[in-house]
Amino acid sequence: MRTDLSGDPAFTDLLARVRESDLAAYAHQDVPFERVVLGVNPERSLARHPLFQVLLQVQNEPPALPRLTGLTAQPHPVEWAVSKFDLGVDLGEQRAADGTPLGLTGELTYATELFDHASAERLAADLALVLRGLAAAPERAVGSVDGPAPRTAAAAPAAPEPAADPGGSTEDRVRALYAEVLDRDEVGPDDNFFALGGHSLLVTRLISRIRAELGRELKIRQLFQHPTPARTAALLTDAPKARPTLRRAADA
């Protein structure tokens, strides 16, 4: 659910807004989830979750342990080798034996196609910094809470120089795919995908279209680093061939 930040509210007021939205949603929790999906009708893709890409969950109750005769059960965390979402933040409240709050602990999972380990560590540290600021002064406007210092983006790896391409056919076809995905009449060779309104969901669609039309496989991170038709066309020079599409066998 979206959060209303209009008017730059205090953190306490923001929590009240979120609570109101949540209670309104819970009033309709009897609606079948399948009906919600049909109503939203999200675009399906094997590259991402169709409804949301960032998950934040807070566990404020201790884990329920089974009662087994003659045995003592303890929770044992299991590491996930695959991230289900672009980003996942799992927080848990910690309390002393007498119920005194001891703060939060948590972990962040990330899709390695979009983030490297250093970037994920920075995101986790930035989140902790903002949470500390909100907890220290919940009456302050959320926009005035000290956040992470601006960082200079690291230079992207240089793309290979475009190979000889009579008539610029590859670049022209990439430009056409950019225009198709961005729903624009025309895209120039040096136009930035994200400056034209692109985002991570459209990146996956663009990669899918490049795979289908040009028969080459690109990674999401490559499109983030080289987001213009000219640079993307240059990447295709050394890009591996796309895997063949699986098709249903014809009935005998």
Sequence and secondary structure as in RCSB ss.txt:
>XXXX:A:sequence
MRTDLSGDPAFTDLLARVRESDLAAYAHQDVPFERVVLGVNPERSLARHPLFQVLLQVQNEPPALPRLTGLTAQP
HPVEWAVSKFDLGVDLGEQRAADGTPLGLTGELTYATELFDHASAERLAADLALVLRGLAAAPERAVGSVDGPAP
RTAAAAPAAPEPAADPGGSTEDRVRALYAEVLDRDEVGPDDNFFALGGHSLLVTRLISRIRAELGRELKIRQLFQ
HPTPARTAALLTDAPKARPTLRRAADA
>XXXX:A:secstr
     TT  BHHHHHHHHHHHHHHHHTTTTS HHHHHHHH     TTS SS SEEEEEE S      BTTB    
     SS SSSEEEEEEEEE TT  EEEEEEEEEE TTT  HHHHHHHHHHHHHHHHHHHH TTSBGGGS     
               GGGHHHHHHHHHHHHHHT S   TT  TTTTT  HHHHHHHHHHHHHHH B   HHHHHH
S SHHHHHHHTTT  B           
